[in-house]
């Protein structure tokens, strides 16, 4: 190279790093693709069951190649586990926030949780997954174990925290719900099973049942502040 020639710009010769805009677009695209796979998995799992569900069907419904699906989820069990997590996280997050709201009385918090189940579980994709767990759990214990570990056990711990705090404050007459939190969740399970078996010809008044459950468990008006 002659002295008259400028030295090449080394930065210009090196591979260009992705621009922030391109990186953001790629990340959004990846997130959208992952969300599409999870939405397709929900349809396939809830329609065919865990055993009969095929990753080929999930990929086709999501509009991606099967190889692309494996970039996100290594196998069917991992896909199902992530589906559970994605559906449960918003509800568990709300439960955690309610359990941390120490300024609210226990009856108000428990009433809010019942309302949460009604609006965010029943009649939503979460109910479809719960039906799948009930139907397939006995044949595939690993599915039931995943659901129990990641969702049921966490929800039960949060409920116990709320009930024990309310009992210590004198806001609840007893701590039976801390000992048997299944009593609190029972109407949701009844509603899911009833809808699956009899809903087509004998629909259940879920809203009315949950309201009566609230009254039986917490008193006639869970939102009325005590003097």
CNS distance restraints for C-alpha pairs under 8 A (distance, minus, plus):
assign (resid   1 and name CA) (resid   5 and name CA) 6.62 0.50 0.50
assign (resid   8 and name CA) (resid  12 and name CA) 7.93 0.50 0.50
assign (resid   8 and name CA) (resid  13 and name CA) 7.76 0.50 0.50
assign (resid   9 and name CA) (resid  13 and name CA) 6.53 0.50 0.50
assign (resid  10 and name CA) (resid  14 and name CA) 6.29 0.50 0.50
assign (resid  12 and name CA) (resid  16 and name CA) 7.67 0.50 0.50
assign (resid  18 and name CA) (resid  22 and name CA) 6.11 0.50 0.50
assign (resid  18 and name CA) (resid  23 and name CA) 6.09 0.50 0.50
assign (resid  19 and name CA) (resid  23 and name CA) 6.16 0.50 0.50
assign (resid  20 and name CA) (resid  24 and name CA) 6.08 0.50 0.50
assign (resid  21 and name CA) (resid  25 and name CA) 6.21 0.50 0.50
assign (resid  22 and name CA) (resid  26 and name CA) 6.10 0.50 0.50
assign (resid  23 and name CA) (resid  27 and name CA) 6.10 0.50 0.50
assign (resid  24 and name CA) (resid  28 and name CA) 6.10 0.50 0.50
assign (resid  25 and name CA) (resid  29 and name CA) 6.06 0.50 0.50
assign (resid  26 and name CA) (resid  30 and name CA) 6.14 0.50 0.50
assign (resid  27 and name CA) (resid  31 and name CA) 6.14 0.50 0.50
assign (resid  28 and name CA) (resid  32 and name CA) 6.03 0.50 0.50
assign (resid  29 and name CA) (resid  33 and name CA) 6.08 0.50 0.50
assign (resid  30 and name CA) (resid  34 and name CA) 6.12 0.50 0.50
assign (resid  31 and name CA) (resid  35 and name CA) 6.14 0.50 0.50
assign (resid  32 and name CA) (resid  36 and name CA) 6.13 0.50 0.50
assign (resid  33 and name CA) (resid  37 and name CA) 6.26 0.50 0.50
assign (resid  33 and name CA) (resid  62 and name CA) 7.88 0.50 0.50
assign (resid  34 and name CA) (resid  38 and name CA) 6.32 0.50 0.50
assign (resid  34 and name CA) (resid  72 and name CA) 7.04 0.50 0.50
assign (resid  35 and name CA) (resid  39 and name CA) 6.14 0.50 0.50
assign (resid  36 and name CA) (resid  40 and name CA) 6.12 0.50 0.50
assign (resid  36 and name CA) (resid  62 and name CA) 5.36 0.50 0.50
assign (resid  37 and name CA) (resid  41 and name CA) 6.04 0.50 0.50
assign (resid  37 and name CA) (resid  58 and name CA) 6.74 0.50 0.50
assign (resid  37 and name CA) (resid  59 and name CA) 6.85 0.50 0.50
assign (resid  37 and name CA) (resid  61 and name CA) 7.95 0.50 0.50
assign (resid  37 and name CA) (resid  62 and name CA) 5.11 0.50 0.50
assign (resid  37 and name CA) (resid  69 and name CA) 7.29 0.50 0.50
assign (resid  38 and name CA) (resid  42 and name CA) 6.22 0.50 0.50
assign (resid  38 and name CA) (resid  79 and name CA) 7.60 0.50 0.50
assign (resid  38 and name CA) (resid  82 and name CA) 7.92 0.50 0.50
assign (resid  38 and name CA) (resid  83 and name CA) 5.94 0.50 0.50
assign (resid  39 and name CA) (resid  43 and name CA) 6.64 0.50 0.50
assign (resid  39 and name CA) (resid  62 and name CA) 7.56 0.50 0.50
assign (resid  40 and name CA) (resid  44 and name CA) 6.23 0.50 0.50
assign (resid  40 and name CA) (resid  58 and name CA) 5.44 0.50 0.50
assign (resid  40 and name CA) (resid  59 and name CA) 7.63 0.50 0.50
assign (resid  40 and name CA) (resid  61 and name CA) 5.60 0.50 0.50
assign (resid  40 and name CA) (resid  62 and name CA) 5.33 0.50 0.50
assign (resid  41 and name CA) (resid  45 and name CA) 5.79 0.50 0.50
assign (resid  41 and name CA) (resid  58 and name CA) 5.41 0.50 0.50
assign (resid  41 and name CA) (resid  79 and name CA) 7.66 0.50 0.50
assign (resid  41 and name CA) (resid  80 and name CA) 7.59 0.50 0.50
assign (resid  41 and name CA) (resid  83 and name CA) 7.49 0.50 0.50
assign (resid  42 and name CA) (resid  46 and name CA) 5.90 0.50 0.50
assign (resid  42 and name CA) (resid  83 and name CA) 7.22 0.50 0.50
assign (resid  42 and name CA) (resid 125 and name CA) 7.60 0.50 0.50
assign (resid  42 and name CA) (resid 129 and name CA) 7.60 0.50 0.50
assign (resid  43 and name CA) (resid  47 and name CA) 5.93 0.50 0.50
assign (resid  44 and name CA) (resid  48 and name CA) 5.87 0.50 0.50
assign (resid  44 and name CA) (resid  49 and name CA) 7.47 0.50 0.50
assign (resid  44 and name CA) (resid  53 and name CA) 6.00 0.50 0.50
assign (resid  44 and name CA) (resid  54 and name CA) 7.81 0.50 0.50
assign (resid  44 and name CA) (resid  57 and name CA) 7.08 0.50 0.50
assign (resid  44 and name CA) (resid  58 and name CA) 6.32 0.50 0.50
assign (resid  45 and name CA) (resid  49 and name CA) 4.85 0.50 0.50
assign (resid  45 and name CA) (resid  50 and name CA) 5.47 0.50 0.50
assign (resid  45 and name CA) (resid  53 and name CA) 5.60 0.50 0.50
assign (resid  45 and name CA) (resid 132 and name CA) 7.75 0.50 0.50
assign (resid  46 and name CA) (resid  50 and name CA) 7.85 0.50 0.50
assign (resid  46 and name CA) (resid 128 and name CA) 6.11 0.50 0.50
assign (resid  46 and name CA) (resid 129 and name CA) 6.50 0.50 0.50
assign (resid  46 and name CA) (resid 132 and name CA) 6.20 0.50 0.50
assign (resid  48 and name CA) (resid  52 and name CA) 5.55 0.50 0.50
assign (resid  48 and name CA) (resid  53 and name CA) 5.47 0.50 0.50
assign (resid  49 and name CA) (resid  53 and name CA) 5.90 0.50 0.50
assign (resid  49 and name CA) (resid 132 and name CA) 6.58 0.50 0.50
assign (resid  49 and name CA) (resid 136 and name CA) 7.18 0.50 0.50
assign (resid  50 and name CA) (resid 132 and name CA) 7.74 0.50 0.50
assign (resid  50 and name CA) (resid 136 and name CA) 7.06 0.50 0.50
assign (resid  53 and name CA) (resid  57 and name CA) 7.42 0.50 0.50
assign (resid  54 and name CA) (resid  58 and name CA) 6.60 0.50 0.50
assign (resid  54 and name CA) (resid  76 and name CA) 7.93 0.50 0.50
assign (resid  55 and name CA) (resid  59 and name CA) 6.08 0.50 0.50
assign (resid  55 and name CA) (resid  66 and name CA) 7.20 0.50 0.50
assign (resid  55 and name CA) (resid  76 and name CA) 6.72 0.50 0.50
assign (resid  56 and name CA) (resid  60 and name CA) 6.16 0.50 0.50
assign (resid  56 and name CA) (resid  66 and name CA) 6.16 0.50 0.50
assign (resid  57 and name CA) (resid  61 and name CA) 6.06 0.50 0.50
assign (resid  58 and name CA) (resid  62 and name CA) 6.05 0.50 0.50
assign (resid  59 and name CA) (resid  63 and name CA) 6.03 0.50 0.50
assign (resid  59 and name CA) (resid  64 and name CA) 5.20 0.50 0.50
assign (resid  59 and name CA) (resid  65 and name CA) 5.91 0.50 0.50
assign (resid  59 and name CA) (resid  66 and name CA) 5.35 0.50 0.50
assign (resid  59 and name CA) (resid  69 and name CA) 6.32 0.50 0.50
assign (resid  60 and name CA) (resid  64 and name CA) 6.19 0.50 0.50
assign (resid  60 and name CA) (resid  65 and name CA) 7.17 0.50 0.50
assign (resid  60 and name CA) (resid  66 and name CA) 7.78 0.50 0.50
assign (resid  64 and name CA) (resid  68 and name CA) 6.26 0.50 0.50
assign (resid  64 and name CA) (resid  69 and name CA) 6.89 0.50 0.50
assign (resid  65 and name CA) (resid  69 and name CA) 6.55 0.50 0.50
assign (resid  66 and name CA) (resid  70 and name CA) 6.53 0.50 0.50
assign (resid  67 and name CA) (resid  71 and name CA) 6.67 0.50 0.50
assign (resid  68 and name CA) (resid  72 and name CA) 7.15 0.50 0.50
assign (resid  69 and name CA) (resid  73 and name CA) 6.17 0.50 0.50
assign (resid  70 and name CA) (resid  74 and name CA) 5.01 0.50 0.50
assign (resid  70 and name CA) (resid  75 and name CA) 7.06 0.50 0.50
assign (resid  73 and name CA) (resid  78 and name CA) 5.86 0.50 0.50
assign (resid  73 and name CA) (resid  79 and name CA) 5.43 0.50 0.50
assign (resid  74 and name CA) (resid  78 and name CA) 6.43 0.50 0.50
assign (resid  74 and name CA) (resid  79 and name CA) 7.60 0.50 0.50
assign (resid  75 and name CA) (resid  79 and name CA) 6.37 0.50 0.50
assign (resid  76 and name CA) (resid  80 and name CA) 6.18 0.50 0.50
assign (resid  77 and name CA) (resid  81 and name CA) 6.09 0.50 0.50
assign (resid  78 and name CA) (resid  82 and name CA) 6.19 0.50 0.50
assign (resid  79 and name CA) (resid  83 and name CA) 6.16 0.50 0.50
assign (resid  80 and name CA) (resid  84 and name CA) 6.28 0.50 0.50
assign (resid  81 and name CA) (resid  85 and name CA) 6.31 0.50 0.50
assign (resid  81 and name CA) (resid 146 and name CA) 7.01 0.50 0.50
assign (resid  82 and name CA) (resid  86 and name CA) 6.02 0.50 0.50
assign (resid  83 and name CA) (resid  87 and name CA) 6.28 0.50 0.50
assign (resid  84 and name CA) (resid  88 and name CA) 5.97 0.50 0.50
assign (resid  84 and name CA) (resid 129 and name CA) 7.74 0.50 0.50
assign (resid  84 and name CA) (resid 147 and name CA) 7.25 0.50 0.50
assign (resid  85 and name CA) (resid  89 and name CA) 5.72 0.50 0.50
assign (resid  85 and name CA) (resid 150 and name CA) 7.37 0.50 0.50
assign (resid  86 and name CA) (resid  90 and name CA) 7.78 0.50 0.50
assign (resid  87 and name CA) (resid  91 and name CA) 7.80 0.50 0.50
assign (resid  87 and name CA) (resid 125 and name CA) 7.87 0.50 0.50
assign (resid  87 and name CA) (resid 126 and name CA) 6.33 0.50 0.50
assign (resid  88 and name CA) (resid  92 and name CA) 6.05 0.50 0.50
assign (resid  88 and name CA) (resid 126 and name CA) 7.63 0.50 0.50
assign (resid  88 and name CA) (resid 151 and name CA) 6.75 0.50 0.50
assign (resid  89 and name CA) (resid  93 and name CA) 5.86 0.50 0.50
assign (resid  90 and name CA) (resid  94 and name CA) 6.29 0.50 0.50
assign (resid  91 and name CA) (resid  95 and name CA) 6.27 0.50 0.50
assign (resid  91 and name CA) (resid 116 and name CA) 7.71 0.50 0.50
assign (resid  91 and name CA) (resid 120 and name CA) 7.18 0.50 0.50
assign (resid  92 and name CA) (resid  96 and name CA) 6.11 0.50 0.50
assign (resid  92 and name CA) (resid 151 and name CA) 7.55 0.50 0.50
assign (resid  92 and name CA) (resid 154 and name CA) 7.76 0.50 0.50
assign (resid  92 and name CA) (resid 155 and name CA) 6.79 0.50 0.50
assign (resid  93 and name CA) (resid  97 and name CA) 6.30 0.50 0.50
assign (resid  94 and name CA) (resid  98 and name CA) 6.21 0.50 0.50
assign (resid  95 and name CA) (resid  99 and name CA) 6.08 0.50 0.50
assign (resid  95 and name CA) (resid 113 and name CA) 7.14 0.50 0.50
assign (resid  95 and name CA) (resid 155 and name CA) 7.28 0.50 0.50
assign (resid  95 and name CA) (resid 158 and name CA) 6.93 0.50 0.50
assign (resid  96 and name CA) (resid 100 and name CA) 6.22 0.50 0.50
assign (resid  96 and name CA) (resid 158 and name CA) 6.69 0.50 0.50
assign (resid  97 and name CA) (resid 101 and name CA) 6.34 0.50 0.50
assign (resid  98 and name CA) (resid 109 and name CA) 6.27 0.50 0.50
assign (resid  99 and name CA) (resid 109 and name CA) 7.61 0.50 0.50
assign (resid  99 and name CA) (resid 158 and name CA) 6.13 0.50 0.50
assign (resid  99 and name CA) (resid 159 and name CA) 7.41 0.50 0.50
assign (resid  99 and name CA) (resid 161 and name CA) 6.87 0.50 0.50
assign (resid  99 and name CA) (resid 162 and name CA) 5.63 0.50 0.50
assign (resid 104 and name CA) (resid 108 and name CA) 6.51 0.50 0.50
assign (resid 104 and name CA) (resid 109 and name CA) 6.50 0.50 0.50
assign (resid 105 and name CA) (resid 109 and name CA) 6.40 0.50 0.50
assign (resid 105 and name CA) (resid 166 and name CA) 6.81 0.50 0.50
assign (resid 105 and name CA) (resid 171 and name CA) 6.80 0.50 0.50
assign (resid 106 and name CA) (resid 110 and name CA) 6.04 0.50 0.50
assign (resid 106 and name CA) (resid 162 and name CA) 6.27 0.50 0.50
assign (resid 106 and name CA) (resid 163 and name CA) 6.55 0.50 0.50
assign (resid 106 and name CA) (resid 165 and name CA) 7.49 0.50 0.50
assign (resid 106 and name CA) (resid 166 and name CA) 4.91 0.50 0.50
assign (resid 106 and name CA) (resid 171 and name CA) 6.36 0.50 0.50
assign (resid 106 and name CA) (resid 172 and name CA) 7.20 0.50 0.50
assign (resid 107 and name CA) (resid 111 and name CA) 6.03 0.50 0.50
assign (resid 107 and name CA) (resid 166 and name CA) 7.88 0.50 0.50
assign (resid 107 and name CA) (resid 171 and name CA) 7.25 0.50 0.50
assign (resid 107 and name CA) (resid 172 and name CA) 7.44 0.50 0.50
assign (resid 107 and name CA) (resid 218 and name CA) 5.91 0.50 0.50
assign (resid 107 and name CA) (resid 222 and name CA) 5.55 0.50 0.50
assign (resid 107 and name CA) (resid 223 and name CA) 7.41 0.50 0.50
assign (resid 108 and name CA) (resid 112 and name CA) 6.21 0.50 0.50
assign (resid 108 and name CA) (resid 222 and name CA) 5.61 0.50 0.50
assign (resid 108 and name CA) (resid 223 and name CA) 5.53 0.50 0.50
assign (resid 109 and name CA) (resid 113 and name CA) 6.34 0.50 0.50
assign (resid 109 and name CA) (resid 162 and name CA) 7.75 0.50 0.50
assign (resid 110 and name CA) (resid 114 and name CA) 6.39 0.50 0.50
assign (resid 110 and name CA) (resid 162 and name CA) 7.93 0.50 0.50
assign (resid 110 and name CA) (resid 218 and name CA) 7.99 0.50 0.50
assign (resid 111 and name CA) (resid 115 and name CA) 6.34 0.50 0.50
assign (resid 111 and name CA) (resid 214 and name CA) 6.57 0.50 0.50
assign (resid 111 and name CA) (resid 218 and name CA) 7.81 0.50 0.50
assign (resid 111 and name CA) (resid 222 and name CA) 6.08 0.50 0.50
assign (resid 111 and name CA) (resid 223 and name CA) 7.60 0.50 0.50
assign (resid 112 and name CA) (resid 116 and name CA) 6.09 0.50 0.50
assign (resid 113 and name CA) (resid 117 and name CA) 6.31 0.50 0.50
assign (resid 114 and name CA) (resid 118 and name CA) 6.37 0.50 0.50
assign (resid 114 and name CA) (resid 210 and name CA) 7.16 0.50 0.50
assign (resid 114 and name CA) (resid 214 and name CA) 7.35 0.50 0.50
assign (resid 115 and name CA) (resid 119 and name CA) 6.23 0.50 0.50
assign (resid 116 and name CA) (resid 120 and name CA) 5.61 0.50 0.50
assign (resid 116 and name CA) (resid 121 and name CA) 7.50 0.50 0.50
assign (resid 117 and name CA) (resid 121 and name CA) 5.01 0.50 0.50
assign (resid 117 and name CA) (resid 122 and name CA) 6.51 0.50 0.50
assign (resid 117 and name CA) (resid 188 and name CA) 7.30 0.50 0.50
assign (resid 118 and name CA) (resid 122 and name CA) 5.38 0.50 0.50
assign (resid 118 and name CA) (resid 207 and name CA) 7.33 0.50 0.50
assign (resid 118 and name CA) (resid 210 and name CA) 7.87 0.50 0.50
assign (resid 119 and name CA) (resid 123 and name CA) 7.86 0.50 0.50
assign (resid 120 and name CA) (resid 124 and name CA) 6.55 0.50 0.50
assign (resid 120 and name CA) (resid 126 and name CA) 7.59 0.50 0.50
assign (resid 121 and name CA) (resid 125 and name CA) 7.40 0.50 0.50
assign (resid 121 and name CA) (resid 126 and name CA) 5.20 0.50 0.50
assign (resid 121 and name CA) (resid 127 and name CA) 5.46 0.50 0.50
assign (resid 122 and name CA) (resid 126 and name CA) 7.23 0.50 0.50
assign (resid 122 and name CA) (resid 127 and name CA) 5.37 0.50 0.50
assign (resid 122 and name CA) (resid 188 and name CA) 7.55 0.50 0.50
assign (resid 122 and name CA) (resid 191 and name CA) 7.83 0.50 0.50
assign (resid 122 and name CA) (resid 192 and name CA) 7.26 0.50 0.50
assign (resid 123 and name CA) (resid 127 and name CA) 6.15 0.50 0.50
assign (resid 124 and name CA) (resid 128 and name CA) 7.06 0.50 0.50
assign (resid 125 and name CA) (resid 129 and name CA) 6.52 0.50 0.50
assign (resid 126 and name CA) (resid 130 and name CA) 6.23 0.50 0.50
assign (resid 127 and name CA) (resid 131 and name CA) 6.18 0.50 0.50
assign (resid 127 and name CA) (resid 192 and name CA) 6.66 0.50 0.50
assign (resid 128 and name CA) (resid 132 and name CA) 6.37 0.50 0.50
assign (resid 129 and name CA) (resid 133 and name CA) 6.25 0.50 0.50
assign (resid 130 and name CA) (resid 134 and name CA) 6.26 0.50 0.50
assign (resid 130 and name CA) (resid 192 and name CA) 7.53 0.50 0.50
assign (resid 131 and name CA) (resid 135 and name CA) 6.12 0.50 0.50
assign (resid 131 and name CA) (resid 192 and name CA) 6.63 0.50 0.50
assign (resid 131 and name CA) (resid 193 and name CA) 7.22 0.50 0.50
assign (resid 131 and name CA) (resid 196 and name CA) 7.43 0.50 0.50
assign (resid 132 and name CA) (resid 136 and name CA) 5.81 0.50 0.50
assign (resid 132 and name CA) (resid 137 and name CA) 7.64 0.50 0.50
assign (resid 133 and name CA) (resid 137 and name CA) 5.02 0.50 0.50
assign (resid 133 and name CA) (resid 143 and name CA) 6.88 0.50 0.50
assign (resid 133 and name CA) (resid 144 and name CA) 6.28 0.50 0.50
assign (resid 133 and name CA) (resid 147 and name CA) 7.72 0.50 0.50
assign (resid 134 and name CA) (resid 138 and name CA) 7.67 0.50 0.50
assign (resid 136 and name CA) (resid 140 and name CA) 5.96 0.50 0.50
assign (resid 136 and name CA) (resid 143 and name CA) 7.69 0.50 0.50
assign (resid 137 and name CA) (resid 141 and name CA) 5.35 0.50 0.50
assign (resid 137 and name CA) (resid 142 and name CA) 7.58 0.50 0.50
assign (resid 137 and name CA) (resid 143 and name CA) 5.79 0.50 0.50
assign (resid 137 and name CA) (resid 144 and name CA) 4.88 0.50 0.50
assign (resid 138 and name CA) (resid 144 and name CA) 7.62 0.50 0.50
assign (resid 140 and name CA) (resid 144 and name CA) 7.09 0.50 0.50
assign (resid 141 and name CA) (resid 145 and name CA) 6.07 0.50 0.50
assign (resid 142 and name CA) (resid 146 and name CA) 6.16 0.50 0.50
assign (resid 143 and name CA) (resid 147 and name CA) 6.32 0.50 0.50
assign (resid 144 and name CA) (resid 148 and name CA) 6.01 0.50 0.50
assign (resid 145 and name CA) (resid 149 and name CA) 5.92 0.50 0.50
assign (resid 146 and name CA) (resid 150 and name CA) 5.95 0.50 0.50
assign (resid 147 and name CA) (resid 151 and name CA) 5.49 0.50 0.50
assign (resid 147 and name CA) (resid 152 and name CA) 6.45 0.50 0.50
assign (resid 148 and name CA) (resid 152 and name CA) 4.55 0.50 0.50
assign (resid 148 and name CA) (resid 153 and name CA) 5.62 0.50 0.50
assign (resid 149 and name CA) (resid 153 and name CA) 5.60 0.50 0.50
assign (resid 149 and name CA) (resid 154 and name CA) 7.36 0.50 0.50
assign (resid 150 and name CA) (resid 154 and name CA) 6.62 0.50 0.50
assign (resid 151 and name CA) (resid 155 and name CA) 6.09 0.50 0.50
assign (resid 152 and name CA) (resid 156 and name CA) 6.04 0.50 0.50
assign (resid 153 and name CA) (resid 157 and name CA) 6.24 0.50 0.50
assign (resid 154 and name CA) (resid 158 and name CA) 6.35 0.50 0.50
assign (resid 155 and name CA) (resid 159 and name CA) 6.21 0.50 0.50
assign (resid 156 and name CA) (resid 160 and name CA) 6.19 0.50 0.50
assign (resid 156 and name CA) (resid 181 and name CA) 6.29 0.50 0.50
assign (resid 157 and name CA) (resid 161 and name CA) 6.29 0.50 0.50
assign (resid 158 and name CA) (resid 162 and name CA) 6.44 0.50 0.50
assign (resid 159 and name CA) (resid 163 and name CA) 6.18 0.50 0.50
assign (resid 159 and name CA) (resid 177 and name CA) 7.99 0.50 0.50
assign (resid 159 and name CA) (resid 178 and name CA) 7.03 0.50 0.50
assign (resid 159 and name CA) (resid 181 and name CA) 6.98 0.50 0.50
assign (resid 160 and name CA) (resid 164 and name CA) 5.88 0.50 0.50
assign (resid 160 and name CA) (resid 177 and name CA) 7.12 0.50 0.50
assign (resid 160 and name CA) (resid 178 and name CA) 4.48 0.50 0.50
assign (resid 160 and name CA) (resid 179 and name CA) 7.70 0.50 0.50
assign (resid 160 and name CA) (resid 181 and name CA) 7.12 0.50 0.50
assign (resid 161 and name CA) (resid 165 and name CA) 6.14 0.50 0.50
assign (resid 161 and name CA) (resid 178 and name CA) 7.71 0.50 0.50
assign (resid 162 and name CA) (resid 166 and name CA) 6.18 0.50 0.50
assign (resid 163 and name CA) (resid 167 and name CA) 6.04 0.50 0.50
assign (resid 163 and name CA) (resid 172 and name CA) 7.54 0.50 0.50
assign (resid 163 and name CA) (resid 175 and name CA) 6.27 0.50 0.50
assign (resid 163 and name CA) (resid 177 and name CA) 6.58 0.50 0.50
assign (resid 163 and name CA) (resid 178 and name CA) 5.74 0.50 0.50
assign (resid 164 and name CA) (resid 168 and name CA) 6.13 0.50 0.50
assign (resid 164 and name CA) (resid 175 and name CA) 6.28 0.50 0.50
assign (resid 164 and name CA) (resid 178 and name CA) 6.38 0.50 0.50
assign (resid 165 and name CA) (resid 169 and name CA) 6.28 0.50 0.50
assign (resid 166 and name CA) (resid 170 and name CA) 6.22 0.50 0.50
assign (resid 166 and name CA) (resid 171 and name CA) 4.97 0.50 0.50
assign (resid 166 and name CA) (resid 172 and name CA) 5.59 0.50 0.50
assign (resid 167 and name CA) (resid 171 and name CA) 5.75 0.50 0.50
assign (resid 167 and name CA) (resid 172 and name CA) 4.82 0.50 0.50
assign (resid 167 and name CA) (resid 173 and name CA) 6.69 0.50 0.50
assign (resid 167 and name CA) (resid 174 and name CA) 6.12 0.50 0.50
assign (resid 167 and name CA) (resid 175 and name CA) 5.89 0.50 0.50
assign (resid 172 and name CA) (resid 218 and name CA) 7.97 0.50 0.50
assign (resid 175 and name CA) (resid 179 and name CA) 6.78 0.50 0.50
assign (resid 176 and name CA) (resid 180 and name CA) 6.01 0.50 0.50
assign (resid 176 and name CA) (resid 181 and name CA) 7.80 0.50 0.50
assign (resid 177 and name CA) (resid 181 and name CA) 4.69 0.50 0.50
assign (resid 177 and name CA) (resid 182 and name CA) 7.68 0.50 0.50
assign (resid 177 and name CA) (resid 183 and name CA) 6.65 0.50 0.50
assign (resid 177 and name CA) (resid 184 and name CA) 6.65 0.50 0.50
assign (resid 180 and name CA) (resid 184 and name CA) 7.91 0.50 0.50
assign (resid 181 and name CA) (resid 185 and name CA) 6.76 0.50 0.50
assign (resid 182 and name CA) (resid 186 and name CA) 5.76 0.50 0.50
assign (resid 184 and name CA) (resid 217 and name CA) 7.96 0.50 0.50
assign (resid 185 and name CA) (resid 189 and name CA) 6.81 0.50 0.50
assign (resid 186 and name CA) (resid 190 and name CA) 6.19 0.50 0.50
assign (resid 187 and name CA) (resid 191 and name CA) 5.99 0.50 0.50
assign (resid 187 and name CA) (resid 209 and name CA) 7.61 0.50 0.50
assign (resid 187 and name CA) (resid 210 and name CA) 6.81 0.50 0.50
assign (resid 187 and name CA) (resid 213 and name CA) 7.50 0.50 0.50
assign (resid 188 and name CA) (resid 192 and name CA) 6.26 0.50 0.50
assign (resid 189 and name CA) (resid 193 and name CA) 6.18 0.50 0.50
assign (resid 190 and name CA) (resid 194 and name CA) 5.87 0.50 0.50
assign (resid 191 and name CA) (resid 195 and name CA) 5.95 0.50 0.50
assign (resid 191 and name CA) (resid 204 and name CA) 7.30 0.50 0.50
assign (resid 191 and name CA) (resid 206 and name CA) 6.56 0.50 0.50
assign (resid 192 and name CA) (resid 196 and name CA) 6.25 0.50 0.50
assign (resid 193 and name CA) (resid 197 and name CA) 6.21 0.50 0.50
assign (resid 194 and name CA) (resid 198 and name CA) 5.44 0.50 0.50
assign (resid 194 and name CA) (resid 199 and name CA) 6.14 0.50 0.50
assign (resid 194 and name CA) (resid 204 and name CA) 7.26 0.50 0.50
assign (resid 195 and name CA) (resid 199 and name CA) 4.10 0.50 0.50
assign (resid 195 and name CA) (resid 200 and name CA) 7.46 0.50 0.50
assign (resid 195 and name CA) (resid 203 and name CA) 6.89 0.50 0.50
assign (resid 195 and name CA) (resid 204 and name CA) 7.13 0.50 0.50
assign (resid 198 and name CA) (resid 202 and name CA) 5.46 0.50 0.50
assign (resid 198 and name CA) (resid 203 and name CA) 6.75 0.50 0.50
assign (resid 199 and name CA) (resid 203 and name CA) 4.29 0.50 0.50
assign (resid 199 and name CA) (resid 204 and name CA) 6.63 0.50 0.50
assign (resid 205 and name CA) (resid 209 and name CA) 6.16 0.50 0.50
assign (resid 206 and name CA) (resid 210 and name CA) 6.08 0.50 0.50
assign (resid 207 and name CA) (resid 211 and name CA) 6.15 0.50 0.50
assign (resid 208 and name CA) (resid 212 and name CA) 6.23 0.50 0.50
assign (resid 209 and name CA) (resid 213 and name CA) 6.11 0.50 0.50
assign (resid 210 and name CA) (resid 214 and name CA) 6.05 0.50 0.50
assign (resid 211 and name CA) (resid 215 and name CA) 6.35 0.50 0.50
assign (resid 212 and name CA) (resid 216 and name CA) 6.13 0.50 0.50
assign (resid 213 and name CA) (resid 217 and name CA) 6.02 0.50 0.50
assign (resid 214 and name CA) (resid 218 and name CA) 5.64 0.50 0.50
assign (resid 214 and name CA) (resid 219 and name CA) 7.12 0.50 0.50
assign (resid 214 and name CA) (resid 220 and name CA) 7.90 0.50 0.50
assign (resid 214 and name CA) (resid 222 and name CA) 7.37 0.50 0.50
assign (resid 215 and name CA) (resid 219 and name CA) 4.58 0.50 0.50
assign (resid 215 and name CA) (resid 220 and name CA) 4.69 0.50 0.50
assign (resid 215 and name CA) (resid 221 and name CA) 6.68 0.50 0.50
assign (resid 215 and name CA) (resid 222 and name CA) 7.24 0.50 0.50
assign (resid 216 and name CA) (resid 220 and name CA) 7.45 0.50 0.50
assign (resid 218 and name CA) (resid 222 and name CA) 6.05 0.50 0.50
